[in-house]
Amino acid sequence: RKQDGAPRGRRPGGQTVNGRTFSLRQIVTLASIVELETAAPEERPRIASVFLNRLRIGMRLQTDPTVIYAMKLAGRYQGNIRKSDLSGDSPYNTYRRAGLPPGPIANPGRDSLRAAMQPASTTYVYFVSDAHGRHRFASTAAEHSRNVAAYRRERDRR
């Protein structure tokens, strides 16, 4: 151990996830996004894997909760987001900015923190609601497009 108490080779607060080291702040930020993406605890490891896979390949996170958070900070959130909101200039807007936002957007629970540190091992880079409180996951854009179409059909039946 080093004098600061951290194990040798690791920064204090650092956590290696899928071969990449994240600071404690980054882990909590990721977990906060996972927390707001799903209310289903069993989905959280898969949601975390999607975001980690996107980070690994340099894809933007493109997640609505970060846009909602940015809108709340600006006092502009009225209960929904429009396509035009996705282009708003904020360091929290993950549709415009690559990587994680600068800090947490919510207070993550234990399941979301665990998912951020121990994500599922997947190739998923997409997910969409299934209109029943869960999500459909996809590894390819074509598969995702089919899932989006299925969601829209189900939503329109209601």
Phi, psi and omega in degrees: 000147175279171182298332181280001177091350180280145176301147178301140178086357178234139175283148175303132179082356180278146180222127177271124179230123181051041176080005181236137181268131178241145174286165177302319179299318179294320178297315181293323178297311178300315180298325179293324177291315178303316181304317184275346180280331182211143174267356182267107183305324183291343179273343188302317177298326177287320177299314178301319180296323178300310183294321178293322176296320178297316178299317182300321183265003178081019179272142176295150181290325176046063182238127185303321181303330179287327177291317178300316179299314178300319179295321177297317178301324181273359181071026184247000183279126182242017177106351175208166177238149178248165179304322180296333179292336182291345180258006180299143182272105177207145176295346179269351182280102183279001169278331181258330186250137178281156176080188178285152173294171186291346179192177181299151178251359180195176177262105184285148175274177183303317182296322180288321176296316178298318180297321180294327181269336181225067182290161173295154176266102183223172171252009182296139171230002180222152167205155178212152178301150174259010180072009179231021179088005177236185182229156170254135184249151181213150177260341182236157178297323180295316178297318178298317178300320177296319179294321177296316179299319178296319177299315181296320177299315181294317179298318182289338177286340184280000000 
